[in-house]
């Protein structure tokens, strides 16, 4: 019986020893993201965004196509700035344009927040493969944001995928932000 108790204590201690470097590594990765970024994609990325919208909207019914295109283009504009701050290990504070700051635990648990359009939104975040992943879901649809840093840390890339039941496919695009 003594050996079983000792094994449990040893396993617990080893679990902490292994977990500490992982938690430290996650904090190190998150701290690299911390900062303010300004949209730097210019007209080229604005045109790509419009093309991504057009590629999906052109597959809608002819009678609603132009209305949908206008509505989507008004709602999907590049955020002029992004701000990221590490609040504590596993939690970041995010501002995307005028939305936020929002504290986001990176534990992939759903949290209810007010979305950028004022609607009730379910938000979850995680750190995956060196990227911050934010998923927003509301009655209007779903938006996934993947935030990735350039190797030198001067650029932040925002990959976006937007889906809704009313759309025949997801709208996908990437925006570039320069660290300020």
Residue frames as qw, qx, qy, qz and C-alpha x, y, z in Angstrom:
[[0.000, 0.885, 0.465, 0.000, 0.00, 0.00, 0.00],
 [0.328, -0.748, 0.104, 0.567, 2.90, 2.35, 0.77],
 [0.399, -0.088, 0.592, 0.695, 4.24, 1.87, -2.75],
 [0.176, 0.663, 0.643, 0.339, 0.90, 2.86, -4.31],
 [0.180, -0.929, -0.232, 0.224, 0.78, 6.09, -2.27],
 [0.413, -0.558, 0.343, 0.633, 4.37, 6.91, -3.20],
 [0.376, 0.221, 0.676, 0.594, 3.62, 6.29, -6.86],
 [0.069, 0.845, 0.514, 0.130, 0.65, 8.66, -6.74],
 [0.280, -0.872, 0.024, 0.402, 2.76, 11.40, -5.14],
 [0.448, -0.291, 0.538, 0.652, 5.56, 10.83, -7.66],
 [0.305, 0.486, 0.679, 0.458, 3.08, 10.95, -10.58],
 [0.051, -0.931, -0.353, 0.073, 1.55, 14.18, -9.24],
 [0.352, -0.739, 0.229, 0.527, 4.95, 15.84, -8.81],
 [0.428, -0.034, 0.649, 0.628, 6.04, 14.72, -12.28],
 [0.222, 0.724, 0.611, 0.230, 2.79, 16.10, -13.70],
 [0.134, -0.953, -0.102, 0.251, 3.57, 19.52, -12.22],
 [0.444, -0.510, 0.450, 0.583, 7.17, 19.39, -13.41],
 [0.381, 0.250, 0.700, 0.550, 6.05, 18.61, -16.96],
 [0.097, 0.832, 0.536, 0.103, 3.17, 21.14, -16.89],
 [0.277, -0.811, -0.028, 0.515, 5.29, 24.08, -15.67],
 [0.300, -0.280, 0.508, 0.757, 7.51, 24.31, -18.77],
 [0.174, 0.480, 0.743, 0.433, 4.42, 23.96, -21.02],
 [0.101, -0.890, -0.420, 0.149, 2.64, 26.80, -19.20],
 [0.323, -0.671, 0.191, 0.639, 5.79, 28.90, -19.38],
 [0.319, 0.021, 0.660, 0.680, 6.17, 28.20, -23.11],
 [0.092, 0.708, 0.660, 0.232, 2.53, 29.22, -23.71],
 [0.202, -0.891, -0.186, 0.360, 3.07, 32.47, -21.80],
 [0.372, -0.422, 0.417, 0.714, 6.24, 33.15, -23.83],
 [0.245, 0.332, 0.713, 0.567, 4.33, 32.65, -27.09],
 [0.043, -0.843, -0.535, -0.022, 1.47, 34.87, -25.92],
 [0.309, -0.764, -0.015, 0.566, 3.81, 37.64, -24.81],
 [0.367, -0.063, 0.533, 0.760, 5.17, 37.83, -28.37],
 [0.090, 0.618, 0.665, 0.409, 1.68, 38.85, -29.56],
 [0.227, -0.767, -0.401, 0.447, 1.31, 41.65, -27.05],
 [0.254, -0.209, 0.223, 0.918, 1.10, 45.04, -28.73],
 [0.414, 0.683, 0.258, -0.545, -0.80, 47.38, -31.02],
 [0.431, 0.059, 0.704, 0.561, -1.14, 46.79, -34.73],
 [0.348, 0.580, 0.040, -0.735, -2.43, 48.93, -37.60],
 [0.786, 0.457, 0.417, -0.010, -3.98, 47.68, -40.84],
 [0.161, -0.638, 0.482, 0.578, -1.30, 47.76, -43.53],
 [0.574, 0.212, 0.759, 0.223, -2.88, 45.71, -46.32],
 [0.067, 0.385, -0.249, -0.886, -4.03, 48.76, -48.26],
 [0.626, 0.367, -0.129, -0.676, -6.04, 48.64, -51.44],
 [0.383, 0.283, -0.856, -0.200, -4.61, 45.26, -52.44],
 [0.052, -0.110, -0.939, 0.321, -6.12, 43.45, -49.44],
 [0.416, 0.353, 0.331, -0.770, -9.33, 45.48, -49.64],
 [0.559, 0.364, -0.465, -0.582, -9.69, 44.27, -53.24],
 [0.298, 0.116, -0.947, 0.008, -9.03, 40.67, -52.19],
 [0.198, 0.214, 0.740, -0.607, -11.70, 40.98, -49.50],
 [0.536, 0.401, 0.019, -0.743, -14.21, 42.28, -52.07],
 [0.493, 0.311, -0.727, -0.363, -13.30, 39.42, -54.41],
 [0.080, -0.004, -0.956, 0.281, -13.80, 36.87, -51.60],
 [0.384, 0.337, 0.495, -0.703, -17.24, 38.35, -50.94],
 [0.545, 0.434, -0.294, -0.655, -18.12, 38.40, -54.66],
 [0.290, 0.234, -0.912, -0.173, -17.05, 34.76, -55.14],
 [0.055, 0.224, 0.906, -0.354, -19.58, 33.64, -52.53],
 [0.348, 0.478, 0.331, -0.735, -22.37, 36.15, -53.24],
 [0.360, 0.367, -0.537, -0.668, -22.31, 35.46, -57.00],
 [0.212, -0.040, -0.969, -0.117, -23.62, 31.96, -56.21],
 [0.224, 0.335, 0.646, -0.648, -26.73, 33.33, -54.48],
 [0.344, 0.660, 0.666, 0.055, -30.13, 33.74, -56.15],
 [0.335, 0.378, 0.284, 0.815, -30.03, 36.51, -58.76],
 [0.221, -0.785, -0.368, -0.448, -32.82, 38.49, -57.05],
 [0.590, -0.801, -0.077, 0.065, -31.05, 38.83, -53.69],
 [0.806, 0.128, -0.040, 0.577, -27.44, 38.91, -54.88],
 [0.261, 0.584, -0.049, 0.767, -26.95, 42.70, -55.02],
 [0.521, -0.739, -0.006, -0.427, -28.70, 43.32, -51.70],
 [0.914, -0.362, -0.030, 0.183, -26.60, 40.62, -50.02],
 [0.685, 0.312, -0.065, 0.655, -23.39, 41.97, -51.57],
 [0.015, -0.711, 0.064, -0.700, -24.05, 45.47, -50.22],
 [0.717, -0.641, 0.002, -0.272, -25.00, 44.19, -46.77],
 [0.926, -0.181, -0.030, 0.331, -21.94, 41.94, -46.49],
 [0.538, 0.452, -0.074, 0.708, -19.52, 44.58, -47.80],
 [0.245, -0.767, 0.070, -0.589, -20.82, 47.06, -45.21],
 [0.800, -0.569, 0.093, -0.166, -20.34, 44.56, -42.39],
 [0.902, -0.124, 0.137, 0.389, -16.95, 43.19, -43.50],
 [0.306, 0.893, -0.204, 0.260, -14.37, 45.93, -43.49],
 [0.686, 0.149, -0.487, 0.520, -10.81, 45.55, -42.24],
 [0.514, -0.799, -0.231, 0.212, -10.43, 46.54, -38.61],
 [0.296, 0.888, -0.204, 0.285, -8.18, 49.62, -38.68],
 [0.034, 0.608, -0.678, 0.412, -6.32, 48.46, -35.59],
 [0.859, -0.261, -0.437, -0.049, -5.87, 45.45, -33.34],
 [0.125, -0.670, 0.553, -0.479, -4.60, 45.46, -29.79],
 [0.862, -0.158, -0.482, 0.004, -3.52, 42.38, -27.82],
 [0.162, -0.650, 0.529, -0.520, -2.54, 42.28, -24.17],
 [0.595, -0.083, -0.787, 0.139, -1.68, 39.30, -21.99],
 [0.514, -0.662, 0.019, -0.544, -3.80, 39.63, -18.84],
 [0.603, -0.476, 0.616, -0.175, -2.47, 36.46, -17.21],
 [0.083, -0.243, 0.922, 0.291, -1.23, 33.09, -18.43],
 [0.117, 0.317, 0.930, 0.143, -3.91, 31.68, -20.71],
 [0.114, 0.822, 0.522, -0.196, -5.94, 34.91, -20.97],
 [0.334, 0.084, 0.248, 0.906, -5.63, 37.78, -23.44],
 [0.191, 0.718, 0.352, -0.569, -7.43, 41.09, -23.79],
 [0.397, 0.209, 0.627, 0.637, -8.34, 41.72, -27.43],
 [0.280, 0.690, 0.188, -0.641, -9.56, 44.81, -29.25],
 [0.433, 0.235, 0.676, 0.548, -10.50, 44.40, -32.92],
 [0.031, 0.513, 0.353, 0.782, -11.24, 47.86, -34.26],
 [0.329, -0.442, 0.153, -0.821, -14.01, 49.37, -32.15],
 [0.861, -0.311, -0.315, -0.252, -14.96, 46.00, -30.61],
 [0.778, -0.157, -0.420, 0.440, -13.44, 45.43, -27.22],
 [0.184, 0.428, -0.878, 0.110, -11.44, 45.26, -25.20],
 [0.902, -0.184, -0.139, -0.364, -12.71, 41.75, -24.48],
 [0.312, -0.522, 0.782, -0.138, -10.96, 39.40, -22.06],
 [0.862, 0.220, -0.328, -0.318, -10.64, 36.00, -23.72],
 [0.643, -0.432, 0.631, -0.043, -9.58, 32.90, -21.79],
 [0.457, 0.499, -0.647, -0.352, -7.67, 30.64, -24.18],
 [0.356, -0.155, 0.888, -0.245, -9.17, 27.45, -22.76],
 [0.189, -0.073, -0.798, -0.568, -11.64, 26.89, -25.64],
 [0.016, 0.478, 0.804, -0.354, -14.63, 27.34, -23.33],
 [0.038, 0.618, 0.500, 0.606, -17.63, 29.25, -24.66],
 [0.170, -0.397, -0.408, 0.805, -18.32, 32.62, -23.09],
 [0.182, 0.785, 0.561, 0.188, -21.25, 34.94, -23.85],
 [0.269, -0.352, 0.005, 0.897, -20.35, 38.49, -24.88],
 [0.408, 0.797, 0.236, -0.378, -21.88, 41.33, -26.85],
 [0.720, 0.223, 0.419, 0.506, -20.64, 41.00, -30.41],
 [0.273, -0.129, 0.205, 0.931, -19.32, 43.78, -32.63],
 [0.163, -0.351, -0.533, -0.753, -22.81, 44.28, -34.09],
 [0.387, -0.287, 0.309, -0.820, -24.45, 44.40, -30.64],
 [0.843, -0.119, -0.356, -0.386, -25.90, 40.88, -30.81],
 [0.733, -0.496, 0.444, -0.138, -25.42, 38.20, -28.19],
 [0.632, 0.564, -0.530, -0.037, -22.35, 36.25, -29.25],
 [0.918, -0.357, 0.149, 0.087, -20.73, 33.06, -28.05],
 [0.318, 0.822, -0.459, 0.110, -16.96, 33.54, -28.01],
 [0.903, -0.359, 0.174, 0.158, -14.21, 31.04, -27.40],
 [0.287, 0.852, -0.439, 0.014, -10.47, 31.26, -27.78],
 [0.939, -0.228, 0.170, 0.192, -7.46, 29.00, -27.84],
 [0.007, -0.777, 0.565, 0.277, -3.75, 29.02, -28.57],
 [0.914, 0.160, 0.373, 0.001, -3.06, 26.46, -31.28],
 [0.786, 0.314, 0.225, 0.482, 0.15, 25.93, -33.20],
 [0.407, -0.182, -0.001, 0.895, 1.54, 29.30, -32.14],
 [0.101, -0.364, -0.384, -0.842, -1.64, 31.10, -33.29],
 [0.245, 0.204, 0.578, -0.751, -4.42, 32.73, -31.30],
 [0.139, -0.293, -0.801, -0.504, -7.75, 31.39, -32.52],
 [0.270, 0.199, 0.438, -0.834, -10.99, 33.26, -31.75],
 [0.081, -0.311, -0.853, -0.412, -14.37, 31.82, -32.72],
 [0.293, 0.160, 0.298, -0.894, -17.52, 33.94, -32.58],
 [0.074, -0.315, -0.886, -0.332, -20.99, 32.45, -33.10],
 [0.280, 0.235, 0.348, -0.863, -24.30, 34.29, -33.10],
 [0.588, 0.486, 0.585, -0.275, -27.72, 34.00, -34.70],
 [0.430, 0.802, -0.167, -0.378, -26.26, 35.74, -37.77],
 [0.836, 0.449, -0.306, 0.079, -23.49, 33.20, -38.33],
 [0.843, -0.424, 0.088, 0.318, -19.97, 32.23, -37.38],
 [0.350, 0.871, -0.302, 0.169, -16.61, 34.01, -37.64],
 [0.888, -0.299, 0.025, 0.348, -13.24, 32.40, -37.02],
 [0.168, 0.937, -0.288, 0.105, -10.13, 34.56, -36.61],
 [0.905, -0.132, -0.039, 0.403, -6.61, 33.13, -36.66],
 [0.025, -0.975, 0.221, -0.018, -3.96, 35.60, -35.49],
 [0.915, 0.024, 0.045, 0.400, -0.43, 34.70, -36.56],
 [0.204, -0.890, 0.228, 0.339, 2.83, 36.62, -36.07],
 [0.673, 0.660, -0.319, 0.102, 5.57, 36.93, -38.64],
 [0.857, -0.076, -0.315, 0.401, 8.89, 35.35, -37.56],
 [0.368, 0.263, -0.246, 0.857, 10.35, 38.78, -36.74],
 [0.190, -0.543, -0.666, 0.474, 7.22, 39.81, -34.78],
 [0.020, -0.238, 0.059, 0.969, 6.66, 43.00, -36.76],
 [0.437, -0.025, -0.475, -0.763, 3.59, 41.76, -38.65],
 [0.430, 0.127, 0.773, -0.448, 0.32, 40.25, -37.47],
 [0.267, -0.004, -0.715, -0.646, -1.75, 38.31, -39.98],
 [0.507, 0.143, 0.545, -0.652, -5.48, 37.96, -39.43],
 [0.174, -0.041, -0.867, -0.464, -6.99, 35.05, -41.34],
 [0.476, 0.122, 0.390, -0.778, -10.79, 35.13, -41.30],
 [0.143, -0.173, -0.901, -0.371, -13.46, 32.60, -42.20],
 [0.395, 0.117, 0.325, -0.851, -17.09, 33.69, -42.08],
 [0.141, -0.173, -0.919, -0.326, -20.04, 31.40, -42.52],
 [0.450, 0.123, 0.355, -0.810, -23.81, 31.66, -42.31],
 [0.514, 0.277, 0.807, -0.089, -26.69, 29.36, -43.19],
 [0.478, 0.780, 0.222, -0.338, -27.81, 31.83, -45.87],
 [0.158, 0.760, -0.526, -0.349, -24.46, 31.67, -47.71],
 [0.937, 0.270, -0.174, -0.137, -23.54, 28.89, -50.15],
 [0.809, 0.145, -0.317, 0.472, -19.94, 28.81, -48.86],
 [0.518, -0.691, -0.156, 0.479, -17.64, 30.47, -46.34],
 [0.306, 0.917, -0.103, 0.233, -16.04, 33.84, -47.04],
 [0.821, -0.353, 0.022, 0.449, -12.28, 33.59, -46.44],
 [0.371, 0.844, -0.097, 0.375, -9.66, 36.31, -46.47],
 [0.723, -0.289, -0.213, 0.590, -6.40, 37.42, -44.85],
 [0.035, 0.970, 0.026, 0.240, -5.44, 40.89, -43.61],
 [0.696, 0.127, -0.299, 0.641, -1.99, 42.22, -42.69],
 [0.332, -0.932, -0.097, -0.105, -1.23, 44.45, -39.70],
 [0.545, 0.459, -0.379, 0.591, 2.02, 46.16, -38.84],
 [0.571, -0.531, -0.447, 0.439, 3.17, 46.50, -35.22],
 [0.067, 0.898, 0.061, 0.431, 3.08, 50.12, -34.09]]
